[in-house]
Amino acid sequence: MRMQGEQRIARPPAAVWAALNDPDILKGCIPGCETLEKLSDTAFQAAAAVRVGPVQARFKGKITLSDMEPPHRYRISGEGQGGAAGFVRGGADVRLEPVDGATCLHYTVDATVGGKLAQMGGRVVDQAARQMADTFFSNLNVALTEPQAAAPAVPAATRLLPVPMWIALAIAMAVFALYLVGLP
């Protein structure tokens, strides 16, 4: 599966970058996200529960960051295991661009699915993945424009992941969720 897109986030890049470094905000924005754990400066693991139609699964994934150029771009690679549902492997390239006081986040995701997930219709999976990504970006916009809707900010010293990781994690979790639950 290949998915490309861009999302306009109604805040300047510095604010987007800060929000993407706030674990409380991000966890609230990522559909189905249960846990996030930093293993090293460039390796993380996460778990997400996803349900699309009659299919329900819990994916556990490992994510690696590379080609980081804060606050402009990065590459995320990862894989997720969903038990009987199958697996997902892939990566995403993410780029932040300032646009008229806002931020345009560009992304390209390439993923491979195996197991029961691979037996599902690709169009259904693609649609579910796009919907999950749209939900994440919508939640992020709300969190950034309506601070009272977001969890309290976490001091910089206690933040777990770098900004690019959060964007990558959101996209990766969207891809995992789409493949896990989006298949009829």
Phi, psi and omega in degrees: 000139175233132180224129177236153176184175174214149180227133175270127179247123191286042177213156178293158182308322181298320180290321178295315179301315180298317180295324180288351176258002182260105184303325181294316179295312183296316181299324178288340182267333185275115181301126176078000183294127179253316182216155174220130181221129178275124178264328178199185180296337182233008180230138183217162171227153183211163175224142179215143175255133183226142176222124176227116183060227183277353185265132178226136180208160175239118181257141172243131184225157174244139185230137178236136178258143177208173178050040183280131173226075183299141353263034188260315185200166175194169176238134176239137176235145181195172175212149179225142179248131181241031179062229182296337181291331179124207182220164175224135175228142178174194181204169179215140171255131183232138180221132176257134182225128177288136180216108175048052178077001178240190180229136172253118179261116179260138178217149173226124181241132172238128182217152176238139182240143178228172179075210181301329180299322181293340181275352181275166179288129181299323181295320179294318180295314179301315181296318180296318180298316180297319179297321179293319178297316179299320178297317178301310184293324176297314178298321180294317177300317179297315181299325182277331183262344178232077185308328180293339179280342182267160175291158179303144180296145178262131179307146184307323183294339182256002180293140185272322189233151176290159182309308183302329181298320183293318178297312181299317181298317180299315180293316180298317180294324176297316179296314179301313183296320180298316181286326183288312190253339187281359183261124181286000000 
